Amino acid sequence: GLYVSGGNEFLQLCLDSSNDIIRIPEQLDVDFTSVKLFQAIRYSSYILYTDGTVTSCGANEFGELGDGTNVDKIFADVAVNNVVDLLGVGPSARSTFFISEDGSVWATGRNDRGQLGTGDLDDRNIPSQVRFGGDTNLCLLSTGEDHTLAVGSLFVVPTPSPIHTPSEAPTASAIILTETPTEVPTSSPAINSETGTP
């Protein structure tokens, strides 16, 4: 099961509780077999399901739940589909990032310092696409309250390399097999000199 404990003043534990503090872990009423990932930011939490949908709960002052509102909620459906990973979650963050199966990155929440990477300073309450310039294969993203760090590489489609000439040093991309290698025997059998057979 999926268990939660701790502060719940903003409903960030996805529990409808009269207590602001949950001292003993409580199990959430979700189908755990369909949960792929569960992560939290400062006052909000996110559940990524195996079908690529995401639900969120908790504080939504800056739109960090990604449901098109700014109302704190026990459960909200994030307005993005085909998500394969949650990125940038951190203990002081008020924004979060989602990566979809096509590799695009989407962000929602606080953006007063440009931490969403959307080119402006407007908070978002629905996920907006982050534009890294070119085709970027993002592998790591971390966010704090007012800044974001990302590690990625440009995805480059390789072009065919010409066959090298003897004056060039061969590279891995220039080595081309032209024939299928054949098996070379490790030892030759003795030949009968009278019959010419082994």
CORTA-V421364 format. One record per pair of residues at least 24 apart in sequence whose ideal C-beta (glycine too) atoms are under 10 Angstrom apart, sorted by the first residue. I is the first residue (numbers start at 1). GAP is how many residues later the second one is. D is the distance in Angstrom with one decimal. If there is no record, write none. Layout:
# CORTA-V421364
i: (I I)
gap: (GAP GAP)
d: (D D)
This chain:
# CORTA-V421364
i: (1 1 1 1 1 1 1 1 2 2 2 2 2 2 2 2 2 2 3 3 3 3 4 4 4 4 4 6 7 7 8 8 8 8 9 9 9 9 10 10 10 10 10 10 10 10 10 10 10 11 11 11 11 11 11 11 11 11 11 11 11 11 12 12 12 12 12 12 12 12 12 12 12 12 13 13 13 13 13 14 14 14 14 14 14 14 14 14 14 14 14 14 15 15 16 16 16 17 28 28 29 30 30 36 36 36 36 37 37 37 37 37 38 39 39 39 39 39 39 39 40 40 40 40 40 40 41 41 41 41 41 41 41 41 41 41 41 41 41 41 42 42 42 42 42 42 42 42 42 42 42 43 43 43 44 44 44 44 44 44 44 44 44 45 45 46 46 46 46 46 46 46 47 47 47 48 48 48 48 48 48 49 51 51 51 52 52 52 52 52 52 52 52 53 53 53 53 53 53 54 54 54 54 54 54 54 54 54 56 56 56 59 59 60 60 60 61 61 61 61 61 62 62 62 62 62 62 62 62 62 62 63 63 63 63 63 63 63 63 63 63 63 63 63 64 64 64 64 64 64 64 64 64 64 64 65 65 65 65 65 66 66 66 66 66 66 66 66 66 66 66 66 67 67 67 67 68 68 68 68 68 69 69 70 70 71 78 78 78 78 79 79 79 79 79 80 80 80 80 80 80 80 80 81 83 85 85 86 87 87 87 87 87 87 87 87 87 88 88 88 88 88 88 88 88 88 88 88 89 89 89 90 90 90 90 90 90 91 91 92 92 92 92 93 93 93 93 93 93 93 94 94 94 94 94 95 95 95 95 95 95 95 96 96 96 97 97 97 97 97 97 97 97 98 98 99 99 99 99 100 100 103 103 103 103 103 103 104 104 104 104 104 104 104 105 105 105 105 105 105 105 105 105 106 107 107 107 109 110 110 110 111 111 112 112 113 113 113 113 113 114 114 114 115 115 115 115 115 115 116 116 117 117 117 117)
gap: (24 25 26 27 28 29 31 34 24 25 26 27 28 29 30 33 36 45 24 25 29 35 24 34 36 41 53 34 36 51 35 49 50 66 34 49 50 63 32 33 34 35 47 48 49 50 51 62 63 32 33 34 46 47 48 49 54 61 62 63 64 65 28 29 30 31 32 33 44 45 46 47 60 62 27 32 44 45 61 24 30 31 32 33 41 42 43 44 59 60 61 62 42 59 41 58 59 57 29 47 46 25 45 47 48 49 50 46 47 48 49 52 48 46 47 48 49 50 51 57 46 49 50 51 53 56 45 47 48 49 50 51 52 53 54 55 68 69 102 104 47 48 49 50 51 52 53 67 68 102 103 29 50 51 28 29 32 45 49 50 51 52 65 44 51 30 32 37 40 43 50 52 28 31 39 30 35 36 37 38 50 34 30 31 32 28 29 30 31 32 46 48 49 24 25 27 28 29 30 24 25 26 27 29 32 42 44 73 30 40 52 35 50 48 49 65 33 48 49 62 64 32 33 46 47 48 49 50 61 62 63 31 32 45 46 47 48 59 60 61 62 63 64 65 29 30 31 32 43 44 45 46 59 60 61 31 43 44 60 61 29 30 32 40 41 42 43 58 59 60 61 62 41 58 59 60 40 56 57 58 59 56 57 53 55 54 28 30 48 49 27 29 46 47 48 24 26 27 28 46 47 48 49 46 44 53 56 55 43 51 52 53 54 55 56 61 63 27 28 42 52 53 54 55 56 60 61 62 52 53 54 51 52 53 54 55 58 53 54 51 52 53 54 49 50 51 52 53 54 55 29 49 50 51 52 28 29 48 49 50 51 53 31 45 47 30 33 41 44 45 46 51 53 29 32 31 39 40 42 27 29 32 33 34 35 49 52 25 26 27 28 31 32 34 24 25 26 27 31 33 36 45 47 24 34 36 41 34 33 35 36 35 37 33 34 31 32 33 34 35 32 33 34 28 29 30 31 32 33 27 32 24 26 31 33)
d: (9.4 9.6 4.3 7.3 9.4 8.5 5.2 9.6 9.9 6.7 4.6 9.2 5.9 9.5 5.4 6.1 6.0 7.6 5.4 7.3 9.9 9.9 6.2 9.0 9.2 7.7 9.6 9.5 8.1 9.9 9.8 9.6 8.6 9.8 7.9 9.4 8.7 9.2 9.1 4.4 7.3 9.8 8.7 4.8 3.8 8.2 8.6 5.2 9.4 8.9 8.9 9.1 5.6 5.4 7.9 9.2 9.9 5.5 6.4 5.0 8.8 9.8 6.9 8.7 8.4 5.0 5.5 5.3 9.5 6.3 3.2 6.4 8.6 9.7 9.2 7.0 7.4 7.8 9.0 9.3 9.8 5.9 9.6 7.5 7.9 8.5 3.9 7.6 9.2 6.1 6.2 9.8 8.3 7.0 9.9 5.2 9.3 9.2 9.3 9.6 9.7 8.1 8.9 8.9 8.4 8.8 9.2 9.2 9.4 7.2 5.7 9.7 8.7 9.7 4.9 9.1 9.4 4.2 9.4 8.0 9.8 6.3 9.0 8.0 9.2 9.4 9.7 8.3 5.1 6.4 7.6 8.1 4.1 6.6 7.4 5.6 7.8 9.8 8.1 9.7 9.5 8.0 6.4 5.6 5.8 5.7 9.6 9.8 9.6 9.8 7.4 8.4 9.7 7.6 8.7 9.5 9.4 9.2 8.8 8.0 9.6 7.5 8.2 9.0 9.9 9.8 7.3 9.5 5.6 7.2 6.4 8.5 8.8 9.5 9.1 9.2 5.8 8.1 7.4 5.5 8.2 8.7 8.9 9.0 9.5 8.9 5.8 4.4 5.2 6.9 9.8 7.8 6.8 7.1 7.6 8.5 6.5 8.7 7.2 4.0 9.2 6.6 8.7 5.3 7.4 9.3 6.6 9.1 10.0 8.1 8.9 7.8 9.7 9.8 8.8 7.4 7.6 9.1 8.2 8.7 9.9 5.3 7.0 8.6 5.0 3.9 7.7 8.2 4.6 8.3 7.8 9.4 8.5 5.7 5.7 7.9 8.8 9.7 5.3 5.4 2.7 7.3 9.5 9.9 8.2 5.6 5.9 6.2 9.9 6.2 3.5 6.8 8.7 8.9 8.1 9.1 7.6 8.3 7.6 9.8 9.6 7.5 8.0 8.3 8.9 3.8 7.5 7.9 6.9 6.0 5.1 9.6 8.9 7.2 7.5 9.9 9.7 9.9 5.6 5.0 10.0 6.2 9.3 8.4 5.7 9.6 9.1 7.4 8.5 6.7 9.3 8.3 8.7 4.6 6.2 9.7 5.2 9.9 8.1 8.0 4.3 9.7 9.6 9.9 9.1 9.2 9.4 9.8 9.9 7.3 9.5 7.7 4.1 8.2 8.3 9.6 8.4 9.0 9.7 10.0 9.1 4.4 5.9 3.9 9.3 6.3 8.7 8.2 9.3 8.7 7.6 9.9 6.1 5.5 6.1 8.6 9.6 8.9 9.5 8.6 5.3 4.5 8.9 8.8 4.6 6.3 6.5 9.5 9.8 8.7 9.0 8.9 9.5 6.2 8.8 8.3 8.0 6.1 9.7 8.9 9.5 7.9 8.8 9.9 7.6 8.6 7.0 8.8 5.5 9.6 7.0 7.8 8.7 6.0 9.7 9.7 6.4 9.8 8.3 9.3 9.3 7.5 7.9 6.6 7.4 9.7 7.7 5.9 8.1 9.3 9.5 9.9 9.6 9.3 7.1 4.4 8.8 7.2 8.1 5.8 7.5 8.3 9.0 6.8 9.4 8.8 8.3 9.0 9.5 7.6 7.9 9.7 9.9 9.6 7.1 9.7 8.6 4.2 6.5 9.2 8.9 8.6 8.6 6.2 7.8 8.1 5.9 5.6 4.7 8.9 7.5 9.5 9.8 6.3 7.9)
